[in-house]
């Protein structure tokens, strides 16, 4: 009976939490305010394991409880996570922990996903305030937010990895051994970007020291063109540059005008939009 009552309690909590996953808001107080929920879920999981045979339907509940435990436990950073890739509550960059997507398998694990493009369903032609605060969902297309990038990279030394897929089936990976974004008073400047390695060229080589530019806050070095407006996405810009992974998702057909879509010019040129991108950061390891 105790097990059934406990399961009902966890089910109620889960229902109250449904729909609360958002990069832009904290989990609802019903879930965020009770640190004992994680302990209760762990105890229930162990109880189910010890009381049920291998073919019992309750094992499906155990799996759900394990997923809920993953979402309830708080970690300082994704580098502390050892489970499977997915959503975890992270303190880094926030006054209160929120859900980040931690990539625990690629390139040695420990990565925080800070940007993802997969299908063009999320609009990246966003205002300065939206790029500052973040938008989208961490499991889907999203941008983590410049304020968080500053807070995270100011607290420790970080590296950056970028994974890109093209519509012709090819892919490329680039890495930077150092990555840091300055604060808002400094224009969220790309303060540090060094130690490049990759399977394609360095299309961010001219962006070190440049501020983040959006269509409604033009800070690029071009005297005649608002490059973020041309790209249809905010980015660190020196003129219109050689990359903008937040640019317009144009699909497989090359654009008539170069540098008007989501491109990394050293990979597929200035007119071919990429199919997907993931940007990840991780604390530098010894």
N, C-alpha and C positions, 0 to 999 in steps of 0.2 A: 504493500500500500504506500509506504514511504517513497518508494521508487516512482510509482505512478504520479503521486502528488508533485514530486520534484520535477518530473518530466513536464507536467502541466505548467508549472511555474516557469520553466525555461522556455516552453512553447509560447507562453504569454509574453515573456520578455522579447522573444524573437519577433513576434507579430508587432509589438510596439516599436521595434527597431526597423521594421521593413520600410524601405524607401529612404532611410536616413543616411545612407552612404552618399556623401558628397564631399568633394575636395574643398568646397567653399564654405562648409558649415560643420560644426561639431556634431557628433552623434547626439541624439536626443537625451535629455537628462535621465530618462527612465533607464537607459543603459549605461550612460557615461558616469553616472554618479555612484554606482555600486561596484566597488572594487572586488567585493566578495563573489560576484557572479562568475568570474574566471575560475575561482577555487571550487565553486559549486559544480560547474560544468566538468571540471577535471575529475571530481569525486564521482559524479554520475557516470562518466565514461568508464572509469575503473569498475564501478559497481555493475554496469551492464556486461562488461567483459567477464566478470567473475560469476555472474548469475545466469548466463544464457548459453545454450548450445550453439554450435557453429552455424546451424541453419535457421536460427531464430530471427524473425523480422526485426527484433529490437536492435540487431547489429546495424541496420540501416539508420536507426536513430543515433547509434553511437557515432557513425560517420558524420551525421549532421552536428552532433555535439562537438566533435573535434573541429569542424569548420567554425562553429560559433566560438570555441575557445581561441582559435587563431585570431578571430576578429576582436576578442575581448582583451587579450593580453597586450600590454603596452611595452614597446621596445624603444630604446633611445634612437637607434638608426637601423636601416635595413642591413647594415653590416653585422648586426647582432642576431639576425634571423637565420635559422637553420632549416626551416621547413620548406615546403614546396613553394614555387612562385605564386604570388597572389597578394591580396589586400592584407595589410597589417597596420595596427595603430602605432604611429611613430611620433616621438616628441620633437625630433630635429626640425628646426625652423618654425615652431609653433608655440604659442603660449599654453595651449592644451593639445594633447595628442589627437591627430586625425589620421584618416586612412591614406596610406601611400601604397603603390604597387611595388613590391620588392621582388626583384629578379634574382633568384638564388641559384640558378643553374648556369646561365651564360657567363662566359669569360671569368670563371672562378667564383661567381656569386657575390652577394653583398651589395648589389646595385639598387639604387633608387631610380625608378623611371620618372624623368622630369618632363618628357614630351613624347607623344605617340601620334602618328598619323597612319591610318589604315585604309580608309575608304572615301574620305571626303565628306562624310555626313555631318561632321562638326565644322561650323564656320570659324575660320581662323582670321577673318577680316574683322579684328576686334580693336576696341579702343585702348588707349593707354591704361586706363584704370583696370580693364579686364586683364590685360597682360601683367599688370602689377599684382593683381589679386589671384589670378589663376582662373581657369574655366575648364569645363568638360568633366568627365568621369575617369578616375585613374585606371579602370579596367578597359577603357575604350579610348577614343581620341581625346586628348587633353593637353593642357599646358599647366605646369605646377604653380607658376606665379613667380615674378621677379623678387618680391619681398622674401619669399621662402628661399629662393636660390641665394640671395644675399645672406640671410641668417645662417643657412646651412654651411655655405662655403667660407663664411667669416669665422666659424667656430673651429675649423680644422682644415688641414690640407686635403683637397679633393682632386680626383682625376675624372675625366670625361670620356665616354665611349659613345659612338654613333653608329647604328646599324641601318643600312639602307638597302631597299629592294627596288629593282626596276621592273617595268612591264615586260621586258624581254626575257625575264627569268634570271638575270644576273643579280649579284648582290655585292656589297662592299662594306667594310668595317674600317673605321678610323678611330684612333685613340689619342688623347692628350694627357700627358703625365701630370699636368697641373691645370686647374680651372678655378677661377674665382670671379664672382660678380660683386661689384660695389653696391653701396646703398642708394636709396632714392635721391638723396641730396646731391649725389654725384652722377645722377642719370642712369643708375644701374649699369654702369660701365663694365665692359668685359676687361676686368682689371688684370687677369692672368690667364694665359692660354699658351701652354708650351709643351715641349717634349712630344712632338707629333710622330706617330707611326700609323701606317695604314695600307690597305690594299688598293687605294686610289689616292689621288693628290689631295693637298691641303687647301681646301676652298674657303677656309676661315683665316688664312695667314695674314690678311690685311686688316682684320677686325680687332686686334688687340688694342685696348685703350679706347675703343669706340663705345658710345652710349647706345642705349636701346631706343629705336625709333619706331613710331606707329603713325598711322595715317592722320591722327588728330594731334600728334606731338612730333613734329618733324625735326629730328636732330642729326640727320645724315649730313655729309660734307658737300653734297651737291647744291650748287647755287641756283639751279634751274628746275630741278625735279624733286618731288616728294617720293623718294624711292620706296618707302613702305606702302604708299598708296599704289604705286606701280606693281609691286610684288603682291599686293593684297594680303599682307601679313606683317606683323611686327618682327624686328630682328635687329641685331647689332649691325650697323651699316656704315661703310666707308664709301660714299657714293652709293651706287646700286649694287656694287660688290659681285662676288662670285658664288654666293650661296644664300639661300633663305629657306630653311626647312619648315618655316611657318607660312610660306607663300601659298598662292592659290593652287588648289588640287585640280589640275587640268585634265587628268586622265591620260590615256595611252597616246593620244594624238599630240604631236609636238605643237607648241604655240607658234603663231605667226610672228610674234614679237618676242625676242629673247629676254630673259630675266623678268618674266611676268608670271611665273608659277613656282612651284615647290621644287627647287633644283639645287644640285651640287655640281657645279660646272665641270670639275675635273673628273666626275664619274660619268655623267650622261649628257654633258653639254649644257648650254644656257637656255635651250628651248624645250627640253624633254622633262616633263614633270615626273617625279619619282612615284612609285607605287605605294611605298610605305617607309616610315622611319621610326626609329626609337632612339631617344637620347637618354643616357643613364649616367649617374654620378656615383662615386664610391670614395670613401676615405682611403687615402694613400696607404698602402701596406709596405711594411719593411722588406 
